[in-house]
């Protein structure tokens, strides 16, 4: 089955409550991000929550990368 939609995948196929417990909203250099806390005491970026297209082009803030806020 192919599903063509603008709705985020998380809304079409909701994840379990356990997966979402680690996710928090953070701001990194003024860019709002959805991130999750890792075992290495860093944040792994899950999603860029900004409306500014330039924030999506920033290689530091790509989903899957890790950042430290210390």
Backbone as a chain_set.jsonl record, in Angstrom:
{"seq": "XXXXXXXXXXXXXXXXXXXXXXXXXXXXXXXXXXXXXXXXXXXXXXXXXXXXXXXXXXXXXXXXXXXXXX", "coords": {"N": [[0.839, -1.169, 0.0], [0.539, 2.214, -0.794], [0.88, 5.335, 0.636], [0.071, 8.546, 0.204], [0.639, 11.478, 1.69], [0.631, 14.546, 3.571], [0.779, 14.494, 6.221], [2.626, 13.982, 9.189], [4.619, 11.04, 9.722], [4.527, 10.03, 12.309], [1.989, 10.671, 13.189], [0.323, 9.211, 11.549], [1.122, 6.561, 11.989], [1.195, 6.008, 15.077], [3.665, 6.119, 17.653], [4.791, 4.089, 20.413], [4.045, 4.81, 23.87], [6.283, 4.557, 25.438], [8.51, 5.127, 23.804], [8.299, 7.873, 23.386], [8.837, 9.091, 25.789], [11.449, 9.949, 26.276], [11.803, 12.133, 24.667], [12.268, 15.598, 24.19], [11.666, 19.126, 23.924], [14.081, 21.314, 22.742], [16.249, 24.174, 22.476], [18.641, 25.066, 20.22], [21.148, 27.13, 19.445], [19.175, 29.008, 18.849], [17.439, 27.536, 17.311], [14.556, 25.67, 17.283], [14.231, 22.376, 18.416], [13.25, 18.93, 18.377], [14.312, 16.526, 20.479], [16.032, 13.625, 21.812], [17.202, 12.278, 24.862], [20.294, 10.68, 25.215], [22.224, 7.76, 26.146], [24.845, 8.521, 26.302], [24.931, 10.971, 27.449], [24.137, 13.06, 25.767], [22.18, 14.857, 23.323], [20.119, 13.444, 20.872], [19.061, 14.449, 17.801], [15.748, 14.493, 16.78], [13.819, 15.792, 15.273], [13.521, 18.819, 13.394], [11.945, 21.649, 14.495], [11.385, 24.132, 13.509], [10.092, 26.94, 11.602], [11.565, 28.243, 9.797], [13.143, 27.96, 6.743], [15.927, 27.988, 6.415], [16.973, 26.874, 8.723], [16.643, 24.164, 8.362], [18.609, 23.582, 6.593], [20.945, 23.661, 7.978], [23.754, 21.84, 8.744], [24.449, 20.926, 11.274], [22.122, 20.543, 12.662], [20.738, 18.369, 11.62], [18.419, 15.627, 11.52], [19.104, 12.828, 13.565], [21.726, 13.42, 14.148], [23.991, 14.139, 16.879], [24.124, 16.319, 19.705], [25.684, 18.351, 22.198], [24.763, 20.091, 25.071], [26.282, 21.27, 27.006]], "CA": [[0.0, 0.0, 0.0], [1.245, 3.481, -0.846], [0.108, 6.376, 1.285], [0.544, 9.882, -0.132], [0.061, 12.4, 2.653], [1.512, 15.544, 4.166], [0.726, 14.268, 7.661], [3.841, 13.306, 9.657], [4.522, 9.599, 9.905], [4.194, 9.741, 13.707], [0.551, 10.792, 13.376], [-0.321, 8.123, 10.822], [1.478, 5.363, 12.741], [1.689, 6.518, 16.363], [4.644, 5.311, 18.367], [4.355, 3.708, 21.754], [4.282, 5.809, 24.917], [7.622, 4.36, 25.966], [9.467, 5.786, 22.93], [8.166, 9.31, 23.475], [9.184, 9.602, 27.103], [12.773, 10.561, 26.27], [11.843, 13.268, 23.75], [12.048, 16.917, 24.771], [11.901, 20.283, 23.051], [15.238, 22.102, 23.137], [16.631, 25.236, 21.552], [20.073, 25.02, 19.965], [21.483, 28.318, 18.639], [17.939, 29.641, 18.424], [16.673, 26.63, 16.452], [13.783, 24.729, 18.099], [14.442, 20.991, 18.013], [12.743, 17.822, 19.17], [15.474, 15.67, 20.672], [15.91, 12.648, 22.877], [18.389, 12.131, 25.689], [20.956, 9.405, 24.968], [23.011, 7.208, 27.248], [26.149, 9.187, 26.301], [24.69, 12.309, 27.991], [23.99, 13.984, 24.651], [20.852, 14.847, 22.712], [20.034, 13.023, 19.473], [18.002, 15.242, 17.172], [14.682, 13.708, 16.16], [13.106, 16.617, 14.293], [13.653, 20.272, 13.439], [10.597, 22.158, 14.702], [11.379, 25.522, 13.074], [9.402, 27.289, 10.36], [12.549, 28.909, 8.952], [13.779, 26.971, 5.858], [17.38, 27.978, 6.589], [17.312, 25.992, 9.83], [16.684, 22.798, 7.848], [19.833, 23.443, 5.814], [22.075, 23.656, 8.896], [24.184, 20.443, 8.894], [24.55, 20.563, 12.692], [20.789, 20.228, 13.182], [20.027, 17.349, 10.854], [17.923, 14.532, 12.355], [20.033, 11.729, 13.749], [23.002, 13.887, 14.693], [23.981, 14.348, 18.326], [24.68, 17.58, 20.167], [25.849, 18.473, 23.635], [24.379, 21.433, 25.501], [27.116, 21.663, 28.142]], "C": [[0.89, 1.241, 0.0], [0.329, 4.548, -0.278], [0.75, 7.722, 0.974], [-0.128, 10.875, 0.805], [1.106, 13.391, 3.13], [1.586, 15.375, 5.679], [2.007, 13.553, 8.092], [3.591, 11.824, 9.953], [4.106, 9.232, 11.324], [2.698, 9.862, 13.976], [-0.207, 9.684, 12.658], [-0.108, 6.809, 11.562], [2.048, 5.799, 14.086], [2.65, 5.535, 17.027], [4.127, 4.985, 19.765], [4.71, 4.807, 22.747], [5.719, 5.738, 25.419], [8.67, 5.088, 25.13], [9.441, 7.294, 23.102], [8.585, 9.913, 24.796], [10.527, 10.32, 27.133], [12.827, 11.833, 25.431], [11.471, 14.563, 24.46], [12.272, 17.972, 23.7], [13.096, 21.036, 23.605], [15.449, 23.201, 22.108], [18.148, 25.215, 21.432], [20.421, 26.134, 18.989], [20.236, 28.979, 18.069], [17.06, 28.79, 17.533], [15.891, 25.674, 17.345], [13.887, 23.307, 17.544], [13.689, 20.042, 18.931], [13.907, 16.84, 19.252], [15.194, 14.661, 21.765], [17.255, 12.474, 23.559], [18.985, 10.751, 25.459], [21.736, 8.961, 26.197], [24.373, 7.879, 27.372], [26.056, 10.616, 26.811], [24.74, 13.379, 26.898], [22.54, 13.928, 24.18], [20.98, 14.374, 21.27], [18.842, 13.735, 18.869], [17.026, 14.311, 16.459], [14.039, 14.504, 15.035], [13.436, 18.083, 14.494], [12.237, 20.84, 13.485], [10.43, 23.607, 14.225], [10.538, 25.709, 11.81], [10.33, 27.997, 9.388], [13.254, 27.869, 8.074], [15.295, 26.902, 6.022], [17.81, 27.061, 7.729], [17.409, 24.538, 9.362], [17.956, 22.528, 7.056], [21.077, 23.391, 6.692], [22.522, 22.208, 9.126], [24.303, 19.993, 10.349], [23.218, 20.053, 13.213], [20.045, 19.182, 12.374], [19.584, 16.209, 11.763], [18.908, 13.359, 12.364], [21.378, 12.148, 14.315], [22.873, 14.133, 16.186], [24.644, 15.678, 18.658], [24.782, 17.544, 21.684], [25.539, 19.903, 24.024], [25.203, 21.91, 26.7], [28.027, 22.791, 27.803]], "O": [[1.885, 1.296, 0.723], [-0.838, 4.656, -0.655], [1.856, 8.004, 1.436], [-1.337, 11.089, 0.719], [2.306, 13.117, 3.099], [2.377, 16.048, 6.341], [2.433, 12.61, 7.426], [2.506, 11.425, 10.374], [3.41, 8.237, 11.527], [2.186, 9.224, 14.896], [-1.269, 9.263, 13.117], [-1.047, 6.034, 11.743], [3.263, 5.945, 14.22], [2.477, 4.318, 16.973], [3.137, 5.556, 20.222], [5.58, 5.636, 22.481], [6.301, 6.76, 25.783], [9.631, 5.619, 25.687], [10.483, 7.937, 22.972], [8.68, 11.135, 24.912], [10.718, 11.222, 27.949], [13.827, 12.549, 25.485], [10.505, 14.625, 25.22], [12.968, 17.746, 22.71], [13.134, 21.364, 24.791], [14.896, 23.159, 21.009], [18.856, 25.333, 22.432], [20.025, 26.082, 17.824], [20.245, 29.456, 16.935], [16.036, 29.266, 17.044], [16.505, 24.926, 18.106], [13.66, 23.071, 16.357], [13.513, 20.318, 20.117], [14.422, 16.381, 18.232], [14.252, 14.808, 22.544], [18.306, 12.518, 22.919], [18.266, 9.752, 25.502], [21.881, 9.711, 27.163], [24.997, 7.817, 28.431], [26.99, 11.398, 26.634], [25.309, 14.455, 27.084], [21.774, 13.057, 24.591], [21.845, 14.845, 20.531], [17.727, 13.629, 19.382], [17.416, 13.466, 15.653], [13.747, 13.961, 13.97], [13.61, 18.541, 15.624], [11.421, 20.544, 12.612], [9.413, 24.234, 14.523], [10.307, 24.765, 11.053], [9.926, 28.318, 8.271], [13.906, 26.972, 8.609], [15.888, 25.848, 5.786], [18.917, 26.524, 7.695], [18.185, 23.764, 9.921], [18.339, 21.374, 6.868], [22.165, 23.103, 6.193], [21.744, 21.414, 9.654], [24.262, 18.794, 10.625], [23.188, 19.214, 14.114], [18.818, 19.12, 12.444], [20.308, 15.856, 12.694], [19.456, 12.961, 11.336], [22.093, 11.331, 14.896], [21.768, 14.314, 16.697], [25.588, 16.107, 17.994], [24.063, 16.807, 22.358], [26.006, 20.836, 23.37], [24.824, 22.888, 27.345], [28.796, 23.241, 28.654]]}, "num_chains": 1, "name": "protein.A"}
